[in-house]
Amino acid sequence: MPPAIEYDLIVIGAGPGGVAAADTAALLGKRVAIVERNAAVGGAAVNTGTIPSKTLRETALAIAGVKARALIGVDVSVRREAKIEDLVRHERVVTASEAHQMRTLLDRYGVTVHRGTGKFIDPYTVRVTRPSPIGGTEDLRANKIIIAIGSCPMRPAVFPFEHPRIHDSDELLYITTIPRSLAVIGGGVIGSEYACMFSALGVRVHLIDGRDVLLPFLDPDLSHTLAQTMERQGIVFHWKEQVESCKAPRSGEIELRLKSGKELAVGHVLVCAGRTSYADRLAPETAGFGLTPRGLIPVDEHFRTTVQHIYAVGDVIGFPALASTSSEQGRVAACHAFGSNAKQALAQYLPAGIYTIPEVSSVGLTEQQAREKNIPIVVGRADYDQNPRGKIIGDKTGFLKLIFERDEMKLIGVHVIGEQATELIHIGLTVMMTGGGANLFLATCFNYPTLGDLYKLATHDAILKRSELLGRVQASLSRW
C-alpha cells in the first residue's frame, strides 16, 4: 500500500455542506481533498433532491398550464398526452449545469476530488475505495476532517422497492411514464411537494399520513390554507393512516391496505418516510466518535464532534437538514477548524422554503409559538388579492402574515403562502436580521406594483390592530 496522500483538510461528501467547507478552507490557503462516491458533485441537493424536484415542479406548472388557468379562468392545460421526456428534459439540463458549476468552482480553488467511498482507518486517515472499473483503494491523511455525507431515503419493509412502480424520492426522478394515479406515503415536505407536482399534471393523488395536520411545524394558518388548496387541486388526504400491506403485481394496479381497513388501488407508489443517515459506514468507532440512536453524529456549536479535529455538517447531524443551512454549517466548520473568524456561527434566523403548489416559506416564530412564550404580539396580514401584483398574477389564496412584538413593534416572525413565497420571505428575513420592525417597513419605498408591497400593507394592518387593542385596554382601565 503506498503512503497516504497528505492534506490540510479532508472533506467526506461533496454535497452543499461539503463543497462549501472545501471551498472555504481553500480560500484560507489550505490544501483540501474532497471524497465523493458519485460521479457528479452536489450530493442529493443537486442530483436527486432539491434542484431536480424544484425544476420538475416548474416544468409541471408550465406543461399543465396552471398559472394560465388561474389568470384567464379557462382550462388551457395541455390537451395531448404529456410524455415523461417533456417533464425531465429541463431538469436534466439544470441538474447537470449546477453540478458542473460546483465542480468548476472546486477546481478553480484547487480542491482535489477523490472519487470513491471513504471510511476511517484511524482518526486522521480516510481510506477511499474507488468504484469500478478503476477499483482499488487510496489513503488520505489530514489534521482536520469534515464529514458531510448527507442522507438517503428510508425504505420501510412493507414496500417491495424492487418493483418498478414503487419508488423512494430519489428513484422517482427515473420513472419512465407519468402515472395515472399515485399514492404518496408521508405528508412531510418531500411528500407534499411531489403530491402537488403530480396533481398539477392531472395525476390522481392520494396522500397518506399518520398525523392529522399537514406540516404541523408551520404556522397553523399556512398549514390549513395549504391543505385546503391541495384538496381543491384534487389531492385526497388519508389522515391518521398507515399502510399495513402492499401487494404489487407485475401488471395491474398496486393494492394498498391501510390501518383503518380501507383499500386503495393505484398505478404507482411514492414512499416519503423520511431520510436516514449512513454514518455507520464511515467506521466512526475507528475515528473515536459515536452516533446517536438515530445514527446521527453529535456535534457542538462549532460542528465539532467529540474528536476535536473531526467535524460534521448537514443531514448527518440532523435538523434542519436543508441545503442552505448545510452550506452555512460547512463554512462555520471550516473557519473554526483553521482558526478563522470569517464565519463564526450560523445566522440567527434560518428560513424554510417549501415548494408545494402554492409555495410556502417561513422564518422566526409562529403565532402559536409566540403565545406559548407569553410574548405580547400583534399580527398583521395582507392577502395577495388585496395587492395589485397579486391580482395581476391571479393568486387568490396567497397571503403574508407578520408577527410583531407588540410594545416595540419588532418583527419576530414572517409566514408567506403564495407565488414567489420563497423569494418574498427574504425581505422579512433581512429586517429580522437587523432587529427592525414596523418603522422600517413604513420607511421603505417598494416598487409598484410588486408583492413586496405586501409588507407595508401587512404592517398597516398590524398597527391598526395594535391601536384598537390598546384603545380597548385603555378604555377598560379607565372604567376602573
Legacy VTK file of the C-alpha trace (Angstrom):
# vtk DataFile Version 3.0
C-alpha trace
ASCII
DATASET POLYDATA
POINTS 480 float
0.000 0.000 0.000
1.503 3.385 -0.976
1.789 6.045 1.742
-1.218 8.223 2.486
-1.609 11.431 0.495
-1.245 14.384 2.870
-3.730 17.280 3.030
-4.629 20.011 5.485
-8.314 19.061 5.282
-10.285 16.052 4.087
-13.983 16.564 3.414
-16.076 13.406 3.080
-19.062 14.140 0.855
-19.465 16.700 -1.925
-22.977 17.947 -1.225
-23.721 21.594 -0.365
-22.140 21.345 3.100
-19.044 19.544 1.919
-18.435 21.769 -1.087
-18.906 24.929 0.999
-16.445 23.612 3.604
-13.882 22.670 0.952
-14.151 25.999 -0.888
-13.866 27.931 2.379
-10.764 26.053 3.518
-9.192 26.517 0.092
-9.849 30.267 0.326
-7.974 30.180 3.633
-4.963 28.804 1.759
-5.301 25.180 2.832
-4.645 22.056 0.782
-8.012 20.331 0.552
-9.287 16.955 -0.631
-12.947 16.084 -1.043
-14.164 12.489 -1.253
-17.328 11.786 -3.248
-18.737 8.392 -4.183
-20.851 9.670 -7.091
-19.587 10.760 -10.484
-21.077 14.251 -10.065
-20.576 16.556 -7.103
-23.519 18.313 -5.462
-24.993 15.500 -3.384
-28.721 14.909 -3.100
-29.421 18.650 -3.247
-28.153 18.920 -6.812
-28.542 15.416 -8.211
-31.595 13.728 -6.671
-33.407 16.165 -4.391
-33.620 19.931 -4.160
-32.647 21.129 -7.643
-34.250 18.274 -9.628
-37.551 18.359 -7.741
-37.880 22.138 -7.938
-37.037 22.096 -11.646
-39.621 19.358 -12.208
-42.153 21.471 -10.340
-41.649 24.451 -12.649
-41.835 22.203 -15.696
-45.030 20.612 -14.405
-46.581 24.056 -13.885
-45.659 25.021 -17.449
-46.862 21.767 -19.018
-50.125 21.809 -17.082
-50.842 25.486 -17.720
-51.670 26.014 -14.045
-50.676 29.689 -13.957
-52.528 30.428 -17.175
-55.703 28.762 -15.868
-55.590 30.911 -12.735
-55.026 34.061 -14.787
-57.673 33.845 -17.507
-60.087 31.439 -15.863
-60.231 28.799 -18.585
-58.714 25.377 -18.997
-55.613 25.749 -21.147
-53.942 22.590 -19.874
-52.034 20.518 -22.385
-54.520 18.557 -24.457
-52.079 15.901 -25.608
-50.642 13.058 -23.585
-47.609 14.612 -21.893
-44.572 12.382 -22.147
-42.032 11.807 -19.426
-39.388 13.301 -21.702
-41.292 16.605 -21.581
-41.116 16.558 -17.804
-37.468 15.635 -17.293
-35.708 17.333 -20.206
-35.253 20.701 -18.499
-34.480 19.030 -15.162
-31.589 17.071 -16.672
-30.093 20.225 -18.183
-30.381 22.272 -14.987
-29.045 19.476 -12.772
-26.027 18.830 -14.990
-25.296 22.546 -15.240
-25.398 23.066 -11.464
-23.163 20.042 -10.785
-20.707 21.275 -13.428
-20.648 24.737 -11.896
-19.902 23.341 -8.423
-17.138 21.123 -9.796
-15.637 24.030 -11.745
-15.500 26.108 -8.575
-13.762 23.285 -6.686
-11.212 23.005 -9.480
-10.590 26.757 -9.517
-9.945 26.738 -5.788
-7.509 23.859 -6.206
-9.589 21.306 -4.281
-8.694 17.725 -5.257
-11.724 15.471 -5.789
-11.204 11.770 -4.983
-13.943 9.577 -6.443
-14.938 6.755 -4.142
-16.392 5.780 -0.772
-14.457 6.877 2.292
-14.134 5.394 5.761
-11.794 5.908 8.687
-8.889 3.567 9.273
-7.606 5.767 12.113
-8.644 9.205 13.475
-6.553 11.056 10.875
-6.707 8.730 7.866
-9.544 8.086 5.405
-9.380 5.119 3.044
-11.104 5.735 -0.281
-12.441 2.703 -2.121
-12.653 3.639 -5.785
-15.558 2.433 -7.939
-15.158 0.043 -10.838
-13.728 -0.054 -13.400
-10.922 1.892 -11.683
-11.074 -0.091 -8.459
-8.529 -0.264 -5.701
-8.053 1.972 -2.681
-6.038 5.015 -1.670
-5.408 6.545 1.737
-5.737 10.246 2.535
-4.413 11.829 5.709
-5.125 15.246 7.276
-5.068 17.012 10.614
-8.645 18.212 10.060
-11.605 16.223 8.703
-15.172 17.338 7.943
-17.943 14.771 7.432
-20.733 15.837 5.073
-22.121 12.578 3.704
-25.791 13.584 3.633
-28.621 11.101 3.962
-30.694 8.638 1.947
-34.428 7.855 1.846
-35.785 5.385 4.393
-37.302 2.224 2.914
-39.937 0.646 5.158
-40.030 -3.137 4.822
-43.732 -3.207 3.926
-42.954 -1.873 0.439
-41.227 -4.073 -2.205
-38.910 -1.441 -3.642
-37.621 -3.833 -6.280
-40.955 -3.320 -8.046
-40.604 -0.848 -10.946
-43.634 1.218 -9.843
-42.749 1.600 -6.169
-40.320 4.449 -5.601
-38.432 6.366 -2.976
-37.892 10.105 -3.504
-34.505 9.549 -5.203
-35.774 6.896 -7.611
-38.793 8.929 -8.659
-36.592 11.016 -10.931
-36.137 7.987 -13.174
-39.738 6.970 -13.804
-40.437 6.149 -17.437
-44.086 7.211 -17.653
-46.301 9.780 -15.971
-48.629 7.718 -13.771
-52.403 7.979 -13.960
-52.683 7.547 -10.202
-50.174 7.849 -7.366
-50.182 7.144 -3.635
-47.746 9.296 -1.691
-46.814 7.763 1.655
-45.893 10.532 4.090
-47.140 14.107 4.163
-43.842 15.757 5.054
-42.132 18.374 2.919
-40.962 15.993 0.176
-44.243 14.094 0.025
-46.308 17.277 -0.108
-44.133 18.795 -2.833
-44.370 15.736 -5.079
-48.098 15.335 -4.406
-48.694 18.883 -5.655
-46.448 18.461 -8.668
-48.120 15.281 -9.919
-51.600 16.603 -9.156
-50.815 19.610 -11.365
-50.122 17.143 -14.182
-53.576 15.612 -13.804
-52.466 12.567 -11.802
-54.960 11.265 -9.231
-53.005 11.649 -5.988
-53.680 10.055 -2.596
-51.609 11.443 0.304
-51.364 9.097 3.281
-50.028 10.364 6.606
-50.087 9.200 10.214
-50.841 12.688 11.530
-53.999 14.765 11.252
-52.331 18.078 10.323
-50.303 18.921 7.254
-46.751 20.084 8.044
-47.515 20.857 11.724
-44.306 22.885 12.187
-45.819 25.633 10.033
-47.938 28.470 11.356
-51.445 26.945 11.566
-52.883 29.499 9.133
-50.375 28.411 6.471
-50.846 24.701 7.139
-54.640 24.977 6.972
-54.627 27.085 3.803
-52.150 24.775 2.071
-54.192 21.667 2.904
-57.376 23.322 1.646
-55.693 24.410 -1.584
-54.268 20.937 -2.186
-57.708 19.411 -1.679
-59.164 21.818 -4.236
-56.471 20.645 -6.639
-57.851 17.123 -6.291
-55.409 15.612 -3.784
-57.155 13.151 -1.466
-55.828 13.111 2.106
-55.914 9.997 4.262
-55.189 11.238 7.796
-54.098 9.127 10.768
-53.394 6.236 8.444
-50.564 3.788 7.892
-50.008 1.232 5.146
-50.294 -2.260 6.595
-49.759 -4.199 3.381
-48.723 -3.579 -0.193
-49.498 -6.038 -2.999
-47.651 -5.176 -6.164
-48.342 -7.428 -9.149
-46.131 -7.075 -12.203
-49.092 -5.762 -14.191
-52.213 -4.067 -12.958
-52.660 -1.692 -10.065
-50.787 -1.804 -6.760
-53.081 -2.612 -3.836
-52.578 -0.855 -0.518
-54.378 -1.859 2.662
-54.459 0.861 5.318
-54.596 0.512 9.087
-58.284 1.522 9.112
-59.091 -1.331 6.738
-59.501 0.984 3.758
-58.034 -0.283 0.482
-56.568 1.737 -2.359
-55.572 0.673 -5.868
-53.042 2.926 -7.618
-50.649 2.815 -10.532
-47.533 3.990 -8.663
-46.453 4.419 -5.045
-44.024 7.064 -3.772
-42.692 6.417 -0.271
-41.579 9.562 1.582
-40.977 8.101 5.038
-38.121 10.389 5.984
-34.395 10.141 5.426
-31.726 8.304 7.329
-28.010 8.670 7.946
-25.460 6.074 6.913
-22.713 7.413 9.145
-22.069 3.906 10.462
-20.437 3.099 7.112
-17.646 5.528 7.965
-16.394 3.243 10.772
-16.847 6.045 13.342
-15.601 3.828 16.188
-12.227 3.716 14.450
-12.093 7.517 14.479
-13.199 7.657 18.104
-16.669 9.214 17.971
-20.094 7.662 18.439
-23.560 8.023 16.923
-26.972 8.813 18.368
-29.676 6.088 18.423
-30.918 7.539 15.121
-27.472 7.161 13.568
-26.661 10.872 13.623
-23.330 12.426 14.597
-23.471 14.646 17.729
-21.665 17.978 17.348
-21.126 21.169 19.352
-21.922 24.746 18.321
-18.863 24.754 16.048
-19.984 21.463 14.409
-17.120 19.634 16.044
-17.594 16.016 17.111
-16.266 14.571 20.363
-12.992 14.105 18.494
-11.584 17.640 18.417
-10.224 17.628 14.860
-13.256 15.948 13.248
-16.344 17.972 12.296
-19.731 17.041 10.803
-22.303 19.138 8.926
-25.544 18.737 7.006
-28.080 15.935 7.123
-25.709 13.664 9.035
-26.156 15.828 12.163
-29.955 16.104 11.844
-32.322 19.080 11.871
-32.779 21.273 9.901
-31.133 19.229 7.113
-31.561 21.890 4.422
-29.165 22.640 1.592
-28.963 26.293 2.655
-28.159 25.563 6.292
-25.764 22.746 5.380
-23.691 25.172 3.322
-23.557 27.631 6.196
-22.571 24.859 8.608
-19.762 23.833 6.269
-18.373 27.372 6.228
-18.567 27.677 10.016
-16.839 24.314 10.500
-14.019 25.104 8.072
-13.381 28.516 9.610
-13.336 27.108 13.140
-11.054 24.246 12.116
-8.398 26.685 10.883
-8.876 29.490 13.390
-10.549 31.983 11.069
-13.203 34.385 12.339
-14.632 34.973 8.850
-17.679 32.839 9.702
-18.104 32.094 13.393
-21.720 30.982 13.672
-24.894 30.288 11.741
-27.228 33.165 11.033
-29.635 33.869 13.873
-32.633 33.264 11.628
-32.871 30.380 9.161
-35.702 30.452 6.598
-37.635 27.404 5.437
-38.898 27.142 1.868
-41.425 24.536 0.732
-42.107 24.172 -2.980
-45.646 22.937 -2.863
-48.300 24.472 -5.095
-48.644 27.129 -3.780
-45.203 27.817 -2.312
-44.805 28.245 1.438
-41.996 29.956 3.321
-41.434 30.846 6.954
-38.883 32.319 9.340
-38.974 33.122 13.038
-41.780 32.419 15.496
-45.258 31.297 14.539
-48.209 32.971 16.213
-48.725 29.892 18.381
-45.068 29.744 19.447
-45.058 33.418 20.394
-48.158 32.988 22.552
-46.701 29.897 24.210
-43.672 32.016 25.134
-46.041 34.650 26.606
-44.728 37.289 24.213
-47.277 40.082 23.727
-47.786 40.190 19.970
-49.804 41.789 17.250
-50.369 40.075 13.903
-50.543 41.832 10.546
-51.865 40.144 7.427
-52.072 41.108 3.769
-53.719 38.912 1.155
-52.389 38.625 -2.372
-55.792 39.583 -3.763
-55.531 42.904 -1.874
-52.290 43.648 -3.711
-52.244 44.833 -7.347
-49.407 42.480 -8.290
-51.282 39.603 -6.668
-54.328 40.496 -8.744
-52.237 40.663 -11.905
-50.830 37.156 -11.433
-54.221 35.787 -10.376
-53.212 34.430 -6.953
-56.428 34.399 -4.916
-55.289 32.344 -1.919
-51.835 33.695 -1.032
-51.117 35.887 1.962
-48.321 37.374 4.042
-48.525 37.113 7.833
-46.243 39.169 10.080
-45.752 38.605 13.813
-44.678 41.725 15.720
-43.672 42.072 19.346
-46.450 44.403 20.458
-44.607 47.015 22.521
-41.713 47.880 20.204
-43.338 46.508 17.019
-40.190 44.483 16.378
-40.640 41.798 13.719
-40.292 38.274 15.184
-41.958 36.063 12.564
-42.768 36.030 8.841
-45.021 33.492 7.120
-45.942 33.500 3.434
-48.033 31.272 1.206
-48.446 32.026 -2.469
-46.475 32.551 -5.651
-42.835 33.553 -5.053
-43.206 32.966 -1.298
-39.683 31.552 -1.063
-38.327 34.784 -2.570
-40.660 37.155 -0.742
-39.567 35.779 2.646
-36.109 37.346 2.294
-37.416 40.891 2.802
-38.745 39.979 6.217
-35.701 37.847 6.975
-33.383 40.807 6.354
-35.467 43.061 8.591
-35.325 40.456 11.361
-31.548 40.140 10.954
-31.208 43.882 11.549
-33.559 43.871 14.538
-36.034 46.056 12.674
-39.781 46.092 12.508
-42.782 48.193 11.600
-40.923 51.500 11.321
-38.522 50.080 8.745
-41.362 48.787 6.574
-43.160 52.120 6.746
-39.965 53.991 5.855
-39.228 51.779 2.849
-40.358 52.572 -0.689
-41.361 49.403 -2.555
-41.712 49.177 -6.318
-45.318 49.361 -7.514
-46.930 47.014 -8.308
-44.974 44.278 -6.506
-45.610 41.547 -3.990
-43.003 43.242 -1.787
-45.557 45.957 -1.065
-47.488 43.325 0.914
-45.082 44.043 3.773
-46.298 47.622 4.028
-49.929 46.555 3.798
-49.493 43.892 6.492
-47.670 46.404 8.706
-50.551 48.873 8.438
-52.918 46.046 9.391
-50.826 45.277 12.476
-50.605 48.941 13.519
-54.375 49.375 13.267
-54.973 46.202 15.269
-52.492 47.387 17.898
-54.223 50.758 18.147
-57.610 49.063 18.520
-56.210 46.701 21.142
-54.530 49.461 23.141
-57.654 51.564 22.860
-59.733 48.773 24.346
-57.186 48.270 27.131
-57.141 51.995 27.972
-60.952 52.143 27.951
-61.100 49.141 30.255
-58.582 50.695 32.651
-60.462 53.988 32.709
-63.580 52.193 33.983
-61.582 51.033 36.984
LINES 1 481
480 0 1 2 3 4 5 6 7 8 9 10 11 12 13 14 15 16 17 18 19 20 21 22 23 24 25 26 27 28 29 30 31 32 33 34 35 36 37 38 39 40 41 42 43 44 45 46 47 48 49 50 51 52 53 54 55 56 57 58 59 60 61 62 63 64 65 66 67 68 69 70 71 72 73 74 75 76 77 78 79 80 81 82 83 84 85 86 87 88 89 90 91 92 93 94 95 96 97 98 99 100 101 102 103 104 105 106 107 108 109 110 111 112 113 114 115 116 117 118 119 120 121 122 123 124 125 126 127 128 129 130 131 132 133 134 135 136 137 138 139 140 141 142 143 144 145 146 147 148 149 150 151 152 153 154 155 156 157 158 159 160 161 162 163 164 165 166 167 168 169 170 171 172 173 174 175 176 177 178 179 180 181 182 183 184 185 186 187 188 189 190 191 192 193 194 195 196 197 198 199 200 201 202 203 204 205 206 207 208 209 210 211 212 213 214 215 216 217 218 219 220 221 222 223 224 225 226 227 228 229 230 231 232 233 234 235 236 237 238 239 240 241 242 243 244 245 246 247 248 249 250 251 252 253 254 255 256 257 258 259 260 261 262 263 264 265 266 267 268 269 270 271 272 273 274 275 276 277 278 279 280 281 282 283 284 285 286 287 288 289 290 291 292 293 294 295 296 297 298 299 300 301 302 303 304 305 306 307 308 309 310 311 312 313 314 315 316 317 318 319 320 321 322 323 324 325 326 327 328 329 330 331 332 333 334 335 336 337 338 339 340 341 342 343 344 345 346 347 348 349 350 351 352 353 354 355 356 357 358 359 360 361 362 363 364 365 366 367 368 369 370 371 372 373 374 375 376 377 378 379 380 381 382 383 384 385 386 387 388 389 390 391 392 393 394 395 396 397 398 399 400 401 402 403 404 405 406 407 408 409 410 411 412 413 414 415 416 417 418 419 420 421 422 423 424 425 426 427 428 429 430 431 432 433 434 435 436 437 438 439 440 441 442 443 444 445 446 447 448 449 450 451 452 453 454 455 456 457 458 459 460 461 462 463 464 465 466 467 468 469 470 471 472 473 474 475 476 477 478 479
